[in-house]
Amino acid sequence: MGRVLRPDYPIVTERLLLRPLDPVADVDAVHAYQSLPDAVRYVPYGPRSRADVAENLASSRIRSTFETPGHTISLAVVLRESGALIGDVMLVWSSEVHRRGEIGYILHPDHHGHGYVTEACEALLHIAFEQLELHRVVARIDERNAASAAVLRRLGMREEARLVENEWFKGEWTTELDFAVLAREWRERRAAG
C-alpha cells in the first residue's frame, strides 16, 4: 500500500451524501445527536456538550484522508433530499500488514429504522475493499444492540465471536459481539445482487 488515500468527496449513495465533517459548520448538527443518551448508549463516550463536540471535531483525530495504518476517516451522513446531517460513520485502517479495517457509526435516533446506516456502511466497505484494498473489515458491538447486529448482517458480515463480559463499559461489564467480512465475500455478495 504505502500511499495516501483520499476518497472523492462527497460520496454519493442512493439517498445519502458522505462527506468530511466540518469542524465549524457541523458542530450543532453533530451535537443534536451526540448529546442524546439514546444515541450514545452503545458508543465509547457519554452524552457530549456542545463544547465537547466542537473540541472533538477540531481535533486531529477527525480525518478525511488515510496516510498510515491507524488513521480513521470520519464522515458526515447527510440526507441528499434535505441536506440534513443525521449521523456519522467511520472507517479505521487498522493494519497494513494484515490489510484489516473496522467500521463504526452513530445516527440520530429520529432516523433509525430507514436503512441509512446500512447504506452508508456499504459505501465505507466499497472504500475499504476497492480503494484501500483491505482483506478484512470488522465491527465490534455491544451484544444488547440488536439493531446494530441486524445492520451488520444486512451488510453480509458474519458474527465471529461473542466475548462475554469483555469490557467495563459505562459502569457495567458488557458482552461484545465481533462481526467481520472478507473482501472476496463482499464482492461475491455484490455480484450476486
N, C-alpha and C positions, 0 to 999 in steps of 0.2 A: 504494500500500500504506500506508505510514506508520502502521501500527497495531501494537500489541503482540499477539503470538500465543502463547497458552499452550494447547497441546492438552489435552483432558480426559484425565487420567491416573487409573488405568492404561489404556493402550491394549491392548485385548484382541483377540487373534487366536485361531485355532482351538486352538493348543497353547501359546501364549505370552502373557505379560504384559510390556509395555514400560512402564517407569516411570523417573522420575528416579533417578539414582544417589544413594545416601545417603552423605554424606562420612564418616560414622562406622560405621554398621552394615554397609556393603558392603566395607569395606577387605579383610577376609580372603578373601571370595569373589573379588573382583577380583584380589587378589594371587595367588590359586590359579592363574589362567591367565596374568596379565601377567608372572609370574616364569618362565614356561616358554620356553626358546629356540624350540621348535617353534611356539608360539603367536604369538610376536612376530617371527618370521623376516622377514615382509614388511611390518611396520609401522614407522613412523619413530622407534622407540626400541628399546633393548635390553631384556633381562630386568630387571624392576624389583624393588627391595627393597620390603618392607612399608612402610618409611618413605617411599619414593618414591611408592608408590601412595596412601598417606594424604595426602601433600602435594598430589598431583595432584587427588585427589577434593575436597580442601578449597579448591582454587584457584578463582578467579572464572571460569576457562575452562569449568568444568563448569556448564552451564546447562540449564534445562528450559523456558525462555521465549525467544522471538525478540522483540527490541526494535528492533534495527537490523541492516542488512546487515553481514555479517562475524561475526554471532553463530552459535554452534553449539549444538545440543541434543545431549546425550549421554545415552543411555537404557540402563538395565539390561535385559538379556534374561533373563527368568525363566520357567522351566517352570511352566505352570499346575498340572500334576498334583502336582509335588513341592515347588514353591516355591524350587527351586534356581536361583541366579543363575549362568548359564553363559556370559555374554559381555556385550558392549555394542556398541551401534550409534550412529552419529552422522549428523546431517543439518546441513550447513552452508548458511546463506543467504548465498550469495556476492555477489550483486548485485541491488539493487532495480531499477536501470535496465534491466538485461538479463534480469531475473527468472530468475536462474540459481542452482542449488544443487549440492551434492555430497554423496554418501553414502560412508560408510566403516563398517567393522565388524571385530570380533575376537571369536573364540569359543574356549572351552576345547577343546583337541584331542579330549577324550573325547566330545565332542558333535558332531564333524564327521560329515558324510555323512547327516544326518537331515532336511535341508531347513530347519533352523531359521533360518539366515541369510537364505535366500530369503523365508521367511515374515515375518521381522522387517523386512526391507527393503521388502517390499510395503507394510507399514504406514507406513514412512517416506515412500515415494513417494505414498501417499494424502495424508499431511500436506503434502508438497511441492506437489502439484498441486491438491488440493481446498481446503486451508486457507490455505497461503501464496500460492497462485495463481501458482506458478512456471511458466515456459515450458519450461525445460530443466533436467535433472539429469544430472550426470556422475559417473563413478567412475574413479579412476586406480589402476592396479595394476602390480605387478612382473610382467613377462612370464612368469617362471618359475612363477607362482602359477596353475596350470591350474584348480584347484578354484574359485578366486575368479572366474576368467573364465567358468566354467560357471554360477556363480550369477548373474552379470550377464546372461548370455544368457538364462537362465530368466526373469529379470525383464523381458525384452523390450528390453534395452539392446543397442545395436549397437557393435561396435568401430569407432572413427572414426580412430584414429591409433596408430601404432607409433613411438615416439620412441627411436631407437637410442642406447644409452649416454647417456641423458638426465640421469641423476643419479649422483653419487658417493654410494653408499649402503652403509653398513656395510663400508667398506673395499674396495669394488669398483664399477666402472661397471655400471649396470643399465639395462635397456631397459624403458620404461614403455608400457603399453597404456592408451589412453583410451577409455572407453565412454560412451555418452550415450543418453538417451531424451527425447523431447518430450512435453509434456502430451497433445497430441492422439493421439500414438501409444500412450501408456499407456492413455488412455480407450478407444481403438479395440480394443486387446488385451483389456481388461476386458469390453467389450461383447460381444466375440466368444466369451467364456468361456474 
